[in-house]
């Protein structure tokens, strides 16, 4: 069982950057493929990116490819989402979870990008 806590969100102007962090507690974090997801107001939750358990491979949604990166530190049980060149359409609540997602949703962290 995992417990996930996201942090690092905030308000930023278009073109700016933010770094989100996800802290995990529970056993075997390093064995999970981890992902980031987001949900904008009035929209369904969508996939943002994923990182393999080893940290050796990542994959991103087309909408963020080239602007976002994911990293993880298995010794610290954390996963980070580095977001650059932010756009207003990136405004959403961001969540981390396993991939495929499990029943581990945290409270998320709000990212607001102003134009």
Rosetta constraint file for C-alpha pairs under 8 A:
AtomPair CA 1 CA 26 HARMONIC 5.81 0.50
AtomPair CA 1 CA 27 HARMONIC 6.78 0.50
AtomPair CA 1 CA 104 HARMONIC 7.92 0.50
AtomPair CA 2 CA 24 HARMONIC 6.46 0.50
AtomPair CA 2 CA 25 HARMONIC 5.71 0.50
AtomPair CA 2 CA 26 HARMONIC 4.73 0.50
AtomPair CA 2 CA 27 HARMONIC 7.01 0.50
AtomPair CA 2 CA 29 HARMONIC 7.52 0.50
AtomPair CA 2 CA 104 HARMONIC 6.20 0.50
AtomPair CA 3 CA 24 HARMONIC 5.57 0.50
AtomPair CA 3 CA 25 HARMONIC 5.20 0.50
AtomPair CA 3 CA 26 HARMONIC 6.43 0.50
AtomPair CA 3 CA 104 HARMONIC 6.13 0.50
AtomPair CA 3 CA 105 HARMONIC 7.97 0.50
AtomPair CA 3 CA 106 HARMONIC 7.29 0.50
AtomPair CA 4 CA 22 HARMONIC 6.42 0.50
AtomPair CA 4 CA 23 HARMONIC 5.69 0.50
AtomPair CA 4 CA 24 HARMONIC 4.64 0.50
AtomPair CA 4 CA 25 HARMONIC 6.65 0.50
AtomPair CA 4 CA 96 HARMONIC 7.15 0.50
AtomPair CA 4 CA 97 HARMONIC 7.33 0.50
AtomPair CA 4 CA 104 HARMONIC 6.57 0.50
AtomPair CA 4 CA 105 HARMONIC 6.86 0.50
AtomPair CA 4 CA 106 HARMONIC 5.41 0.50
AtomPair CA 5 CA 22 HARMONIC 5.45 0.50
AtomPair CA 5 CA 23 HARMONIC 5.20 0.50
AtomPair CA 5 CA 24 HARMONIC 6.54 0.50
AtomPair CA 5 CA 106 HARMONIC 5.60 0.50
AtomPair CA 5 CA 107 HARMONIC 6.97 0.50
AtomPair CA 5 CA 108 HARMONIC 7.20 0.50
AtomPair CA 6 CA 20 HARMONIC 7.10 0.50
AtomPair CA 6 CA 21 HARMONIC 5.65 0.50
AtomPair CA 6 CA 22 HARMONIC 4.38 0.50
AtomPair CA 6 CA 23 HARMONIC 6.48 0.50
AtomPair CA 6 CA 94 HARMONIC 7.81 0.50
AtomPair CA 6 CA 95 HARMONIC 6.52 0.50
AtomPair CA 6 CA 96 HARMONIC 6.92 0.50
AtomPair CA 6 CA 106 HARMONIC 6.93 0.50
AtomPair CA 6 CA 107 HARMONIC 7.10 0.50
AtomPair CA 6 CA 108 HARMONIC 5.38 0.50
AtomPair CA 6 CA 109 HARMONIC 5.72 0.50
AtomPair CA 7 CA 20 HARMONIC 5.78 0.50
AtomPair CA 7 CA 21 HARMONIC 5.29 0.50
AtomPair CA 7 CA 22 HARMONIC 6.42 0.50
AtomPair CA 7 CA 108 HARMONIC 7.40 0.50
AtomPair CA 7 CA 109 HARMONIC 5.55 0.50
AtomPair CA 8 CA 18 HARMONIC 7.30 0.50
AtomPair CA 8 CA 19 HARMONIC 6.06 0.50
AtomPair CA 8 CA 20 HARMONIC 4.50 0.50
AtomPair CA 8 CA 21 HARMONIC 6.02 0.50
AtomPair CA 8 CA 109 HARMONIC 6.86 0.50
AtomPair CA 9 CA 18 HARMONIC 7.08 0.50
AtomPair CA 9 CA 19 HARMONIC 7.51 0.50
AtomPair CA 9 CA 20 HARMONIC 6.16 0.50
AtomPair CA 9 CA 109 HARMONIC 5.18 0.50
AtomPair CA 9 CA 110 HARMONIC 5.13 0.50
AtomPair CA 9 CA 111 HARMONIC 4.91 0.50
AtomPair CA 9 CA 112 HARMONIC 7.94 0.50
AtomPair CA 10 CA 18 HARMONIC 7.83 0.50
AtomPair CA 10 CA 109 HARMONIC 7.95 0.50
AtomPair CA 10 CA 110 HARMONIC 6.16 0.50
AtomPair CA 10 CA 111 HARMONIC 5.06 0.50
AtomPair CA 10 CA 112 HARMONIC 6.18 0.50
AtomPair CA 11 CA 111 HARMONIC 6.01 0.50
AtomPair CA 11 CA 112 HARMONIC 4.64 0.50
AtomPair CA 11 CA 113 HARMONIC 5.87 0.50
AtomPair CA 11 CA 114 HARMONIC 7.43 0.50
AtomPair CA 12 CA 16 HARMONIC 6.05 0.50
AtomPair CA 12 CA 17 HARMONIC 7.32 0.50
AtomPair CA 12 CA 18 HARMONIC 7.81 0.50
AtomPair CA 12 CA 111 HARMONIC 7.88 0.50
AtomPair CA 12 CA 112 HARMONIC 6.31 0.50
AtomPair CA 12 CA 113 HARMONIC 5.02 0.50
AtomPair CA 12 CA 114 HARMONIC 6.30 0.50
AtomPair CA 13 CA 86 HARMONIC 7.63 0.50
AtomPair CA 13 CA 113 HARMONIC 5.33 0.50
AtomPair CA 13 CA 114 HARMONIC 4.76 0.50
AtomPair CA 13 CA 115 HARMONIC 6.08 0.50
AtomPair CA 14 CA 85 HARMONIC 6.90 0.50
AtomPair CA 14 CA 86 HARMONIC 5.27 0.50
AtomPair CA 14 CA 87 HARMONIC 5.00 0.50
AtomPair CA 14 CA 88 HARMONIC 6.26 0.50
AtomPair CA 14 CA 113 HARMONIC 5.71 0.50
AtomPair CA 14 CA 114 HARMONIC 5.68 0.50
AtomPair CA 14 CA 115 HARMONIC 5.26 0.50
AtomPair CA 15 CA 84 HARMONIC 6.96 0.50
AtomPair CA 15 CA 85 HARMONIC 4.13 0.50
AtomPair CA 15 CA 86 HARMONIC 4.84 0.50
AtomPair CA 15 CA 87 HARMONIC 6.41 0.50
AtomPair CA 16 CA 84 HARMONIC 6.06 0.50
AtomPair CA 16 CA 85 HARMONIC 5.47 0.50
AtomPair CA 16 CA 86 HARMONIC 5.45 0.50
AtomPair CA 17 CA 82 HARMONIC 7.53 0.50
AtomPair CA 17 CA 83 HARMONIC 5.36 0.50
AtomPair CA 17 CA 84 HARMONIC 4.29 0.50
AtomPair CA 17 CA 85 HARMONIC 6.23 0.50
AtomPair CA 17 CA 86 HARMONIC 6.17 0.50
AtomPair CA 18 CA 82 HARMONIC 6.18 0.50
AtomPair CA 18 CA 83 HARMONIC 5.23 0.50
AtomPair CA 18 CA 84 HARMONIC 6.67 0.50
AtomPair CA 19 CA 80 HARMONIC 6.84 0.50
AtomPair CA 19 CA 81 HARMONIC 5.66 0.50
AtomPair CA 19 CA 82 HARMONIC 4.45 0.50
AtomPair CA 19 CA 83 HARMONIC 5.97 0.50
AtomPair CA 20 CA 80 HARMONIC 5.51 0.50
AtomPair CA 20 CA 81 HARMONIC 4.99 0.50
AtomPair CA 20 CA 82 HARMONIC 6.37 0.50
AtomPair CA 20 CA 83 HARMONIC 7.90 0.50
AtomPair CA 21 CA 78 HARMONIC 6.85 0.50
AtomPair CA 21 CA 79 HARMONIC 5.85 0.50
AtomPair CA 21 CA 80 HARMONIC 4.43 0.50
AtomPair CA 21 CA 81 HARMONIC 6.39 0.50
AtomPair CA 22 CA 78 HARMONIC 5.44 0.50
AtomPair CA 22 CA 79 HARMONIC 5.08 0.50
AtomPair CA 22 CA 80 HARMONIC 6.13 0.50
AtomPair CA 22 CA 96 HARMONIC 6.39 0.50
AtomPair CA 23 CA 77 HARMONIC 6.06 0.50
AtomPair CA 23 CA 78 HARMONIC 4.67 0.50
AtomPair CA 23 CA 79 HARMONIC 6.77 0.50
AtomPair CA 24 CA 29 HARMONIC 7.08 0.50
AtomPair CA 24 CA 77 HARMONIC 5.35 0.50
AtomPair CA 24 CA 78 HARMONIC 6.05 0.50
AtomPair CA 25 CA 29 HARMONIC 7.60 0.50
AtomPair CA 25 CA 77 HARMONIC 7.03 0.50
AtomPair CA 28 CA 32 HARMONIC 7.27 0.50
AtomPair CA 29 CA 74 HARMONIC 7.06 0.50
AtomPair CA 29 CA 77 HARMONIC 6.32 0.50
AtomPair CA 30 CA 53 HARMONIC 5.68 0.50
AtomPair CA 30 CA 54 HARMONIC 7.25 0.50
AtomPair CA 30 CA 74 HARMONIC 5.30 0.50
AtomPair CA 30 CA 77 HARMONIC 7.29 0.50
AtomPair CA 31 CA 53 HARMONIC 5.41 0.50
AtomPair CA 31 CA 54 HARMONIC 7.93 0.50
AtomPair CA 32 CA 52 HARMONIC 7.44 0.50
AtomPair CA 32 CA 53 HARMONIC 5.16 0.50
AtomPair CA 32 CA 98 HARMONIC 6.27 0.50
AtomPair CA 32 CA 99 HARMONIC 7.52 0.50
AtomPair CA 33 CA 50 HARMONIC 7.12 0.50
AtomPair CA 33 CA 51 HARMONIC 5.92 0.50
AtomPair CA 33 CA 52 HARMONIC 4.65 0.50
AtomPair CA 33 CA 53 HARMONIC 4.57 0.50
AtomPair CA 33 CA 98 HARMONIC 5.75 0.50
AtomPair CA 33 CA 99 HARMONIC 5.46 0.50
AtomPair CA 33 CA 100 HARMONIC 7.96 0.50
AtomPair CA 34 CA 50 HARMONIC 5.67 0.50
AtomPair CA 34 CA 51 HARMONIC 5.47 0.50
AtomPair CA 34 CA 52 HARMONIC 6.61 0.50
AtomPair CA 34 CA 53 HARMONIC 6.97 0.50
AtomPair CA 34 CA 79 HARMONIC 7.63 0.50
AtomPair CA 34 CA 96 HARMONIC 7.12 0.50
AtomPair CA 34 CA 97 HARMONIC 5.84 0.50
AtomPair CA 34 CA 98 HARMONIC 4.40 0.50
AtomPair CA 34 CA 99 HARMONIC 5.44 0.50
AtomPair CA 35 CA 47 HARMONIC 7.73 0.50
AtomPair CA 35 CA 48 HARMONIC 7.34 0.50
AtomPair CA 35 CA 49 HARMONIC 5.51 0.50
AtomPair CA 35 CA 50 HARMONIC 4.04 0.50
AtomPair CA 35 CA 51 HARMONIC 6.17 0.50
AtomPair CA 35 CA 96 HARMONIC 5.58 0.50
AtomPair CA 35 CA 97 HARMONIC 5.48 0.50
AtomPair CA 35 CA 98 HARMONIC 5.75 0.50
AtomPair CA 35 CA 99 HARMONIC 5.79 0.50
AtomPair CA 36 CA 47 HARMONIC 6.51 0.50
AtomPair CA 36 CA 48 HARMONIC 5.35 0.50
AtomPair CA 36 CA 49 HARMONIC 5.36 0.50
AtomPair CA 36 CA 50 HARMONIC 6.37 0.50
AtomPair CA 36 CA 81 HARMONIC 7.53 0.50
AtomPair CA 36 CA 94 HARMONIC 6.94 0.50
AtomPair CA 36 CA 95 HARMONIC 5.61 0.50
AtomPair CA 36 CA 96 HARMONIC 4.38 0.50
AtomPair CA 36 CA 97 HARMONIC 6.40 0.50
AtomPair CA 37 CA 45 HARMONIC 6.64 0.50
AtomPair CA 37 CA 46 HARMONIC 5.49 0.50
AtomPair CA 37 CA 47 HARMONIC 4.54 0.50
AtomPair CA 37 CA 48 HARMONIC 4.96 0.50
AtomPair CA 37 CA 49 HARMONIC 7.13 0.50
AtomPair CA 37 CA 94 HARMONIC 5.73 0.50
AtomPair CA 37 CA 95 HARMONIC 5.10 0.50
AtomPair CA 37 CA 96 HARMONIC 6.06 0.50
AtomPair CA 37 CA 97 HARMONIC 7.62 0.50
AtomPair CA 38 CA 45 HARMONIC 5.46 0.50
AtomPair CA 38 CA 46 HARMONIC 5.44 0.50
AtomPair CA 38 CA 47 HARMONIC 6.61 0.50
AtomPair CA 38 CA 48 HARMONIC 6.70 0.50
AtomPair CA 38 CA 92 HARMONIC 5.82 0.50
AtomPair CA 38 CA 93 HARMONIC 5.41 0.50
AtomPair CA 38 CA 94 HARMONIC 4.28 0.50
AtomPair CA 38 CA 95 HARMONIC 5.88 0.50
AtomPair CA 39 CA 43 HARMONIC 6.28 0.50
AtomPair CA 39 CA 44 HARMONIC 5.95 0.50
AtomPair CA 39 CA 45 HARMONIC 4.27 0.50
AtomPair CA 39 CA 46 HARMONIC 6.24 0.50
AtomPair CA 39 CA 92 HARMONIC 5.16 0.50
AtomPair CA 39 CA 93 HARMONIC 5.29 0.50
AtomPair CA 39 CA 94 HARMONIC 6.60 0.50
AtomPair CA 40 CA 44 HARMONIC 7.24 0.50
AtomPair CA 40 CA 45 HARMONIC 7.29 0.50
AtomPair CA 40 CA 91 HARMONIC 6.37 0.50
AtomPair CA 40 CA 92 HARMONIC 4.14 0.50
AtomPair CA 40 CA 93 HARMONIC 6.36 0.50
AtomPair CA 41 CA 92 HARMONIC 6.92 0.50
AtomPair CA 47 CA 61 HARMONIC 6.68 0.50
AtomPair CA 48 CA 60 HARMONIC 5.82 0.50
AtomPair CA 48 CA 61 HARMONIC 5.28 0.50
AtomPair CA 48 CA 64 HARMONIC 7.06 0.50
AtomPair CA 49 CA 58 HARMONIC 7.13 0.50
AtomPair CA 49 CA 59 HARMONIC 5.51 0.50
AtomPair CA 49 CA 60 HARMONIC 4.11 0.50
AtomPair CA 49 CA 61 HARMONIC 6.04 0.50
AtomPair CA 49 CA 70 HARMONIC 7.30 0.50
AtomPair CA 50 CA 58 HARMONIC 5.46 0.50
AtomPair CA 50 CA 59 HARMONIC 5.38 0.50
AtomPair CA 50 CA 60 HARMONIC 6.51 0.50
AtomPair CA 50 CA 70 HARMONIC 7.26 0.50
AtomPair CA 50 CA 99 HARMONIC 7.28 0.50
AtomPair CA 51 CA 55 HARMONIC 5.75 0.50
AtomPair CA 51 CA 56 HARMONIC 7.45 0.50
AtomPair CA 51 CA 57 HARMONIC 5.76 0.50
AtomPair CA 51 CA 58 HARMONIC 4.42 0.50
AtomPair CA 51 CA 59 HARMONIC 6.78 0.50
AtomPair CA 51 CA 70 HARMONIC 6.54 0.50
AtomPair CA 51 CA 71 HARMONIC 7.12 0.50
AtomPair CA 51 CA 72 HARMONIC 7.78 0.50
AtomPair CA 52 CA 56 HARMONIC 6.18 0.50
AtomPair CA 52 CA 57 HARMONIC 5.37 0.50
AtomPair CA 52 CA 58 HARMONIC 6.39 0.50
AtomPair CA 55 CA 71 HARMONIC 6.57 0.50
AtomPair CA 55 CA 72 HARMONIC 6.16 0.50
AtomPair CA 58 CA 70 HARMONIC 7.02 0.50
AtomPair CA 60 CA 64 HARMONIC 6.54 0.50
AtomPair CA 60 CA 65 HARMONIC 5.48 0.50
AtomPair CA 60 CA 68 HARMONIC 7.86 0.50
AtomPair CA 61 CA 65 HARMONIC 6.01 0.50
AtomPair CA 64 CA 68 HARMONIC 5.75 0.50
AtomPair CA 67 CA 83 HARMONIC 6.14 0.50
AtomPair CA 67 CA 84 HARMONIC 5.21 0.50
AtomPair CA 67 CA 85 HARMONIC 6.10 0.50
AtomPair CA 67 CA 86 HARMONIC 7.71 0.50
AtomPair CA 68 CA 81 HARMONIC 6.84 0.50
AtomPair CA 68 CA 82 HARMONIC 5.51 0.50
AtomPair CA 68 CA 83 HARMONIC 4.51 0.50
AtomPair CA 68 CA 84 HARMONIC 6.09 0.50
AtomPair CA 69 CA 81 HARMONIC 5.84 0.50
AtomPair CA 69 CA 82 HARMONIC 5.17 0.50
AtomPair CA 69 CA 83 HARMONIC 6.70 0.50
AtomPair CA 70 CA 79 HARMONIC 7.18 0.50
AtomPair CA 70 CA 80 HARMONIC 5.61 0.50
AtomPair CA 70 CA 81 HARMONIC 4.68 0.50
AtomPair CA 70 CA 82 HARMONIC 6.25 0.50
AtomPair CA 71 CA 79 HARMONIC 5.80 0.50
AtomPair CA 71 CA 80 HARMONIC 5.28 0.50
AtomPair CA 71 CA 81 HARMONIC 6.73 0.50
AtomPair CA 72 CA 77 HARMONIC 7.64 0.50
AtomPair CA 72 CA 78 HARMONIC 5.64 0.50
AtomPair CA 72 CA 79 HARMONIC 4.20 0.50
AtomPair CA 72 CA 80 HARMONIC 6.03 0.50
AtomPair CA 73 CA 77 HARMONIC 5.92 0.50
AtomPair CA 73 CA 78 HARMONIC 5.34 0.50
AtomPair CA 73 CA 79 HARMONIC 6.42 0.50
AtomPair CA 74 CA 78 HARMONIC 6.46 0.50
AtomPair CA 86 CA 90 HARMONIC 6.48 0.50
AtomPair CA 86 CA 113 HARMONIC 6.77 0.50
AtomPair CA 87 CA 91 HARMONIC 7.59 0.50
AtomPair CA 87 CA 113 HARMONIC 6.13 0.50
AtomPair CA 87 CA 114 HARMONIC 7.72 0.50
AtomPair CA 87 CA 115 HARMONIC 7.51 0.50
AtomPair CA 88 CA 112 HARMONIC 7.32 0.50
AtomPair CA 88 CA 113 HARMONIC 4.66 0.50
AtomPair CA 88 CA 114 HARMONIC 5.60 0.50
AtomPair CA 88 CA 115 HARMONIC 5.99 0.50
AtomPair CA 89 CA 113 HARMONIC 7.54 0.50
AtomPair CA 90 CA 111 HARMONIC 7.52 0.50
AtomPair CA 90 CA 112 HARMONIC 7.45 0.50
AtomPair CA 90 CA 113 HARMONIC 6.68 0.50
AtomPair CA 91 CA 110 HARMONIC 7.76 0.50
AtomPair CA 91 CA 111 HARMONIC 5.35 0.50
AtomPair CA 91 CA 112 HARMONIC 4.57 0.50
AtomPair CA 91 CA 113 HARMONIC 5.43 0.50
AtomPair CA 92 CA 110 HARMONIC 6.04 0.50
AtomPair CA 92 CA 111 HARMONIC 5.51 0.50
AtomPair CA 92 CA 112 HARMONIC 6.63 0.50
AtomPair CA 93 CA 108 HARMONIC 5.80 0.50
AtomPair CA 93 CA 109 HARMONIC 5.34 0.50
AtomPair CA 93 CA 110 HARMONIC 4.33 0.50
AtomPair CA 93 CA 111 HARMONIC 6.01 0.50
AtomPair CA 94 CA 108 HARMONIC 5.25 0.50
AtomPair CA 94 CA 109 HARMONIC 5.26 0.50
AtomPair CA 94 CA 110 HARMONIC 6.25 0.50
AtomPair CA 94 CA 111 HARMONIC 7.09 0.50
AtomPair CA 95 CA 105 HARMONIC 7.06 0.50
AtomPair CA 95 CA 106 HARMONIC 6.80 0.50
AtomPair CA 95 CA 107 HARMONIC 7.45 0.50
AtomPair CA 95 CA 108 HARMONIC 4.63 0.50
AtomPair CA 95 CA 109 HARMONIC 6.74 0.50
AtomPair CA 96 CA 105 HARMONIC 7.23 0.50
AtomPair CA 96 CA 106 HARMONIC 7.57 0.50
AtomPair CA 96 CA 108 HARMONIC 7.55 0.50
AtomPair CA 97 CA 101 HARMONIC 5.62 0.50
AtomPair CA 97 CA 102 HARMONIC 6.81 0.50
AtomPair CA 97 CA 104 HARMONIC 6.23 0.50
AtomPair CA 97 CA 105 HARMONIC 6.31 0.50
AtomPair CA 98 CA 102 HARMONIC 6.00 0.50
AtomPair CA 98 CA 104 HARMONIC 7.71 0.50
